[in-house]
Structures are given as structure tokens and as C-alpha cells.
Amino acid sequence: MDRERAYLVATPFKKRDKKRLKISDFVFALSLDLKWGSPDKVRALLQEAADEGLVRIEGDYVFAAFDDAQAEVPVGFKPSKEEDLFDRTVRLVVSETGMGRKEVISMVNERQDSLQGVVNLDAVALVVAREMGIDVRDLAQEAYRNLIEERR
């Protein structure tokens, strides 16, 4: 389990001293209250946390499924802002499709294997997202700029 993800997920529960929150309250706490990401990004995080067993989603509610020692949030914790292109693409696919993070990464890995590793992993993730009908123009432009920078 990613320690930072556990802290992120635990924060709204700890802040309100509850084991159950409305999904909208969870999203509000991280995106609007703490300004730790867009609502779509927080929803994707929530889905990833459910896939990992950190939370349980039932209807409009999210339940903490971690033990308190597992996610003791350090005083002053703030998430890292740096997220690479691959992670942002995976997060976009998760938020747009509702698929699990592991499932998306598995699809990208399978596709890269079929391309015999000739294509950069970031580009493969973008291709997979595009094939699912997701608009990745901004991310593709960033990938292109990164590729040009690598070649210099």
C-alpha cells in the first residue's frame, strides 16, 4: 500500500473523527476544503482506495476499512504535488471509466508487451485511454514536449 495514498484517504475520516462519510463530504474535504486535487482526481483516488481495501463504498457512503495505526496521518502532512504523466493518464482512465487502477495498469502493460516495449509507457497509456474514447489531447501534447526534451 502506498503510504501517501493511505494518508490522503484517512485525512477526511480523521478530520471529522468518523468511520463513515458521505462520498460528497469525502470529495469536498480533499478537493475544496484542503485543495489537494480536483473533485475528479479525488473520486479516482477514492476508487483506487476501494480497490486496495482501504475503504468500502456502499451507496452514497464511504466507510473507513483501515485500522487507525495503518493510517496515522503525520501532523502537517501534505501530499506531493508531482505526479508523472503515466499516473495522471491512469487516474484519468479510472475516473472516466470507473475501472480499477490495477485493471487499467494491467491493460497498459499488456498493450506495451504486445508492442514489444518499443513504445514509451506514457504513450501506451495515452493510446489505451484514447481507444476508450477519452480526450487526452492535453496529456498527449505534454508527452510530445517530454519526448522532445529527452532527445535534446
Summary of the structure (lengths in Angstrom):
residues: 152
radius of gyration: 16.8
end to end distance: 36.4
largest distance: 51.8
contacts: 416
relative contact order: 0.12
helix: 61%
strand: 7%
